Amino acid sequence: MVTNKKKKKTHVPLRLNILFFVVFVLFSALILRLGVVQIVYGNDFKREIERTSDITTNNPVPRGKMFDRNGKVIVDNTPLNAITYTKSQNTSPKEMLQVAERLSKLINMDIKKIQERDMKDFWLLKHPNEAKAKITDKEWEEFKQKKLDDKDLYKLQLKSVSAKDLAQITDHDKEVLAIFRQFNSGYALTPQMVKNKDVTPQEFAVVSENLENLPGVNTTTDWNRNYVFGSTLRTVLGGVTTSDEGIPKEQLDYYLARGYSRNERVGKSYIEKQYEDVLHGEKGKVKNKTDKAGNVISTEVVSEGERGKDLVLTIDMDLQSQVEKILEEELKAAKKEKGAQLLDRAFVVMMDPHTGEILSMAGKQIGKDGKMNDFALGNISTSYNVGSAVKGATVLTGYKTGAIHPGSTQYDSPLKIAHTPVKKSWKNFGTINDLRALQVSSNVYMWKTAIAIAKGHYELNQPLPIDTKAFSTIRQSFSQFGLGVRTGIDLPNEATGFPGPDKTPGLLLDLVIGQYDTYTPMQLAQYVSTIANGGYRVQPHLVKEIREPGADNKELGPVMQEIEPKVLNRIDAKPEWIDRVKKGFYMVGNVGDGTAVRYFHGAKYVFAGKTGTAQAFYDGPDRKKYGKEAPEVMNLSLVGYAPYDNPEVSIAVLVPWAYQGANGRSTSNYIGRRALDAYFDLKKQRMSQPGAVPGADQNAAVPVTPAAGQNTADTQTLTGQ
């Protein structure tokens, strides 16, 4: 039997064909894609590979200078040798540490600022294997399970660094750490100050010679603020932060939004702070070209920058220096008198009553060590009861409200109000008018004026009913002169003083003689200037001009902005009323028993003004040791201007807590006389110099013979004078 067997058919060739076909298709697609990449997008990818970034950074420049009104430098910049470091965007901590190691062999570095945290970071960086070993297996497992992240691990490492570990850090290591700390203190491509204090010429030279081996390190010239007159006016000039301080935390967002770097120095107080935008200058711009990896390929200086604009202050530093000397001498003399144990400060403001330019703003405070410290800032930051100096405002308020009129008379004798101690002037004057009341500083005349303003009625030994709205009426009137409100001076943090909170009748009487509300010396200066210039409250200011930097950085440059006088308001008073008060002020210093006649007798100018003595309670630095019973003290004041017929300078003097007891030395009057003598003596001296121009600003001070208070028997008695 024959069986036919079919031959088995193989499928291998077909599968191979399919495979080959698939491979062919894939290779075709790959070739096609490659062609697209090379032909269509080739140039784009080439540009991407060769892509660079332009990053512009700013370099700080020296701050603007400050000059006095006569061109004397007050604040300058002292050049300093400096070493900086600029890290690239991809610089690793290890690379920075290597550079810090090399640099540490070339310079000495202060290690005082190193903190324990810095040392732990440094130890972990220097000992990576040991640092890794401080993480337990359990913690590594949690890390793998993403229960912990890199920051968590680092915190655990920091926590596990022991005192024994830190003991491994040598003194040399600490110098390296101090340098590394500065390297790592800022942003990439932003120069960081490594050392700018006590960089010796040798250090500067050797670092300059080795810059090739110190990538990122550079030598440059930095600056330091130099206050030429030492402590004179120092509290008002303000200060600048150090490179370590940088921008204060509370102002960080403000300055960063204006293009500042975190470690930039900025004005931190008063004039330096108030005029930061002017003094800071235009920073230099450097363009860094980096590749895709962040490496700097080239650096191009876009602009060199320009140091800050200069300020010309209204202050006359010759006059300022002399007034401060006068304050020191008079305070020392007054401290020798009986009852002056609480006296520790005195203030003077001298200004042009027409422009508001501050010619001198002096303050001195005796420290615990007996040293005289600058306290010029106290002229705007502290306030006191000032006494009868405000009576010019009281009389004008009386005119305005109709309580009195020019020539009105009152009988000056003690007032006896029910349940109130007898109130009287320092002397009984009988029937007097408004001029005589100012001349002899009658309290009773002012009290009766206040009672009339308050629609009250005085009867012997009876209660005194008043309309308490009179407090607001009088305060609003006083504010027109600058009393109890901000003067507007171009300094931050000006105090307004404190209005008394209660409204009993007796306190209204205290208000109109300056023994209830408190005022600053600057407010007193603005007040008397308002009377001197005919009724215009002018804003006081310390900056006279803003100027471009001089060509050689020594002379004044062109005027960029001149600060014009600014009238804040005109008092609500008729010109003849103001003239009437001015006549009363003239009588204070020049007629008969005027309270300032004895102090300004023989002056080469005609003084007009008002003296003041206030019974007050001590609230100074030793207040706590007295508990609830604060000692009663006398505050002394003097306001005035000269010459009387053509005022060119006004003055306010305030001596808080001058003495305890019924009488004491008239320190405020002595200071006022000497300060005005200094002003006019220097004016005469400058006018006699070759090239002096009549009518030009020739005012400043020269040494004055100590006419102040040689007769210590001269006294000021209780309130009113």
QUILIN-V23286 format. One record per backbone hydrogen bond with DSSP energy under -0.5 kcal/mol. CO is the residue of the C=O (numbers start at 1). NH is the residue of the N-H. E is the energy in kcal/mol with one decimal. If there is no record, write none. Layout:
BEGIN
co = [CO,CO]
nh = [NH,NH]
e = [E,E]
END
This chain:
BEGIN
co = [1,3,11,12,13,14,15,16,17,18,19,20,21,22,23,24,25,26,27,28,29,30,31,32,33,34,35,35,36,36,41,42,43,44,45,46,48,51,53,53,54,55,57,59,62,65,66,66,67,68,72,74,74,75,76,77,78,80,82,83,83,84,85,87,88,92,93,94,95,96,97,98,99,100,101,102,103,103,111,115,116,117,118,119,120,121,122,123,127,128,129,130,131,132,134,136,137,138,139,140,141,142,142,143,149,150,151,152,153,154,155,156,157,158,162,163,165,166,168,170,171,172,173,174,175,176,177,178,179,180,182,187,189,192,192,195,198,200,201,202,203,204,205,206,207,208,210,211,214,216,218,220,220,222,224,225,226,226,227,229,231,233,233,234,236,237,239,239,242,248,249,251,252,253,255,255,256,261,262,266,269,269,270,270,271,273,275,275,276,278,279,281,282,284,285,285,286,286,287,287,288,288,289,289,290,291,294,295,295,298,300,300,303,306,310,311,311,312,312,315,315,316,317,318,319,320,321,322,323,324,325,326,327,328,329,330,331,332,333,334,337,339,340,344,346,347,348,349,350,350,351,351,352,356,357,357,359,360,362,363,364,365,365,367,371,371,373,375,376,377,377,378,379,380,384,386,387,388,389,390,390,391,392,393,394,395,396,397,398,398,398,399,405,408,410,410,411,412,415,415,416,416,417,423,427,430,432,433,434,435,436,437,437,439,442,443,444,445,446,447,448,449,450,451,452,454,459,462,463,465,466,467,468,468,469,470,471,472,473,474,475,476,477,478,478,478,479,482,482,489,498,504,504,505,505,506,507,508,510,510,511,514,514,519,520,521,522,523,524,525,526,527,528,529,530,530,531,535,535,536,537,537,541,542,542,542,544,545,546,546,547,548,550,558,561,562,566,566,569,571,574,574,575,576,577,578,579,580,581,582,583,584,585,585,586,586,587,588,588,591,594,596,596,597,600,605,606,606,608,610,612,613,614,614,616,620,622,623,624,626,628,631,633,633,634,634,635,636,637,638,639,640,641,642,642,649,650,651,652,653,654,655,655,659,662,664,665,666,667,668,669,670,671,672,673,674,675,676,677,678,679,679,680,681,682,683,684,686,689,692,693,696,705,707,707,710,711,714,716,716]
nh = [3,5,15,16,17,18,19,20,21,22,23,24,25,26,27,28,29,30,31,32,33,34,35,36,37,38,39,40,40,41,45,46,47,48,49,50,51,292,55,290,56,288,286,284,308,311,74,75,313,71,68,228,229,66,226,79,224,222,220,194,195,218,192,189,91,96,97,98,99,100,101,102,103,104,105,105,106,107,114,119,120,121,122,123,124,125,126,127,131,132,133,134,134,135,136,140,141,142,143,144,145,147,148,146,153,154,155,156,157,158,159,160,161,161,166,167,168,169,170,174,175,176,177,178,179,180,181,182,183,184,185,190,191,85,194,83,200,204,205,206,207,208,209,210,210,211,213,214,217,86,84,82,222,80,78,227,76,228,230,232,234,236,237,238,271,272,268,269,246,251,252,255,256,257,258,260,259,264,247,241,272,273,273,274,275,276,278,279,280,309,64,283,306,59,302,303,57,288,289,300,55,290,297,298,53,294,89,291,297,289,287,302,285,282,547,67,313,544,545,69,317,320,321,322,323,324,325,326,327,328,329,330,331,332,333,334,335,336,336,337,340,660,343,366,364,654,362,652,359,360,353,650,356,541,352,359,316,350,348,375,346,367,373,370,367,373,365,378,379,380,381,382,522,495,519,389,390,391,392,393,394,395,396,397,398,399,400,401,402,403,404,402,408,434,412,432,413,430,417,423,461,462,420,415,429,412,410,437,438,439,440,441,442,595,446,447,448,449,450,451,452,453,454,456,455,467,462,418,465,457,468,470,471,472,473,474,475,476,477,478,479,480,480,481,482,483,482,484,485,491,518,507,508,508,509,510,511,512,513,515,514,386,387,384,524,525,526,527,528,529,530,531,532,533,535,536,534,537,571,538,568,569,358,314,315,544,563,312,560,561,310,557,553,548,546,564,539,568,537,573,577,578,579,580,581,582,583,584,585,586,587,588,589,609,589,590,591,596,597,594,597,599,600,601,603,607,643,644,641,639,637,720,616,635,633,623,625,626,627,629,630,618,616,635,658,659,614,655,612,653,610,651,608,648,649,642,351,640,349,638,347,636,658,634,718,716,667,670,671,672,673,674,675,676,677,678,679,680,681,682,683,700,684,685,686,687,688,689,692,694,696,698,707,709,710,712,714,666,664,718]
e = [-0.6,-0.7,-1.7,-2.5,-2.3,-2.3,-2.7,-3.2,-2.4,-2.6,-2.8,-2.5,-2.7,-2.6,-2.8,-2.5,-2.5,-2.7,-2.9,-2.7,-2.9,-2.8,-2.5,-2.3,-2.8,-2.8,-3.1,-0.6,-1.4,-2.0,-2.5,-2.1,-2.3,-1.9,-2.3,-2.0,-0.9,-0.6,-0.6,-3.0,-0.5,-3.4,-2.8,-2.1,-2.0,-2.8,-3.3,-1.7,-3.5,-2.0,-2.6,-1.8,-0.6,-2.0,-3.1,-0.5,-2.0,-3.2,-2.5,-2.6,-1.8,-2.2,-2.8,-3.2,-0.9,-2.2,-2.4,-1.9,-2.0,-2.4,-2.2,-1.8,-2.7,-2.2,-0.6,-0.9,-2.0,-1.4,-1.4,-1.8,-2.0,-2.5,-2.3,-2.4,-2.4,-1.9,-2.3,-1.8,-2.4,-2.2,-1.9,-0.7,-0.8,-1.5,-0.6,-2.4,-2.4,-2.1,-1.9,-2.4,-2.0,-3.1,-1.1,-1.5,-2.2,-2.3,-2.2,-2.0,-2.2,-2.8,-2.3,-1.4,-0.8,-1.0,-2.1,-1.7,-1.5,-1.9,-0.6,-2.0,-1.6,-2.2,-2.9,-2.7,-2.0,-3.0,-3.0,-1.3,-2.4,-2.0,-1.4,-1.4,-0.5,-2.1,-0.6,-2.6,-0.8,-2.7,-2.3,-2.6,-2.3,-1.9,-2.0,-0.8,-0.8,-0.9,-1.1,-1.4,-2.2,-2.3,-2.8,-2.3,-0.5,-2.8,-3.4,-0.5,-2.9,-1.0,-1.9,-1.9,-2.2,-0.9,-2.1,-1.4,-2.0,-1.7,-2.9,-1.0,-2.9,-1.8,-1.3,-2.1,-2.8,-2.0,-1.1,-2.1,-1.7,-1.7,-2.5,-2.6,-0.8,-1.0,-0.7,-4.0,-2.2,-1.6,-0.5,-2.8,-2.4,-2.3,-2.1,-0.7,-2.8,-3.2,-2.1,-1.8,-3.0,-0.6,-0.6,-2.8,-2.9,-0.6,-4.1,-1.3,-3.0,-1.7,-0.9,-2.3,-0.5,-3.0,-3.5,-0.7,-1.6,-2.1,-2.8,-2.9,-0.7,-3.1,-1.9,-2.5,-0.7,-3.2,-2.5,-1.9,-2.8,-2.4,-1.9,-2.5,-2.6,-2.3,-2.5,-2.8,-2.6,-2.2,-2.2,-2.6,-2.2,-0.7,-0.8,-1.6,-1.3,-1.4,-0.9,-3.0,-2.1,-1.9,-2.5,-2.1,-2.4,-1.9,-0.7,-2.9,-2.5,-2.5,-2.5,-0.7,-2.4,-2.8,-2.7,-2.9,-1.6,-0.6,-3.2,-2.1,-3.0,-0.6,-2.3,-1.6,-1.9,-2.1,-1.6,-1.4,-2.2,-3.0,-2.8,-0.6,-1.5,-2.1,-0.6,-1.0,-1.5,-2.5,-2.0,-2.1,-2.2,-2.2,-2.4,-2.2,-0.9,-1.2,-1.5,-0.7,-2.9,-0.7,-0.7,-2.7,-1.0,-1.7,-0.6,-2.5,-3.4,-0.5,-1.8,-3.5,-0.5,-3.5,-2.5,-2.2,-1.7,-2.6,-2.4,-0.7,-2.2,-1.9,-0.9,-2.5,-2.7,-1.7,-2.3,-2.6,-1.8,-2.2,-2.1,-3.2,-1.3,-2.2,-2.0,-1.4,-0.7,-0.7,-0.7,-2.3,-1.6,-0.6,-2.3,-2.8,-2.4,-2.8,-1.8,-2.8,-2.3,-0.8,-0.8,-1.5,-0.5,-1.9,-0.9,-0.6,-0.8,-2.3,-1.8,-1.0,-1.2,-0.5,-1.4,-1.5,-2.1,-1.4,-1.1,-2.8,-1.4,-0.5,-2.7,-2.4,-1.8,-2.0,-2.2,-2.5,-2.5,-1.8,-1.9,-1.4,-2.5,-2.4,-2.9,-0.5,-1.1,-0.6,-2.6,-0.9,-3.1,-1.0,-2.0,-2.6,-0.5,-0.6,-2.4,-2.7,-2.9,-2.3,-2.7,-0.8,-1.0,-2.7,-3.1,-0.8,-3.0,-0.6,-3.0,-2.0,-0.9,-1.9,-2.4,-1.5,-2.0,-2.5,-2.0,-1.9,-2.5,-2.0,-2.1,-1.5,-1.1,-1.7,-0.6,-1.3,-1.7,-2.4,-0.7,-2.2,-1.6,-0.6,-1.5,-0.7,-1.7,-0.7,-0.5,-1.1,-2.6,-2.5,-2.6,-1.2,-0.6,-2.5,-3.1,-1.8,-0.7,-1.6,-1.6,-1.2,-1.3,-2.9,-2.9,-0.5,-2.2,-0.8,-2.6,-3.2,-1.9,-3.1,-3.1,-2.8,-2.0,-2.4,-1.7,-2.0,-1.9,-2.1,-2.2,-2.1,-2.4,-2.4,-0.7,-2.0,-2.3,-2.0,-2.0,-1.8,-2.4,-2.4,-2.4,-2.3,-2.7,-2.2,-2.4,-2.3,-1.9,-2.3,-2.8,-2.1,-1.9,-0.5,-2.1,-2.3,-2.9,-2.0,-1.2,-1.0,-1.9,-0.6,-2.4,-1.1,-2.9,-0.7,-0.7,-1.1,-1.7,-0.7,-1.0,-0.6]
END
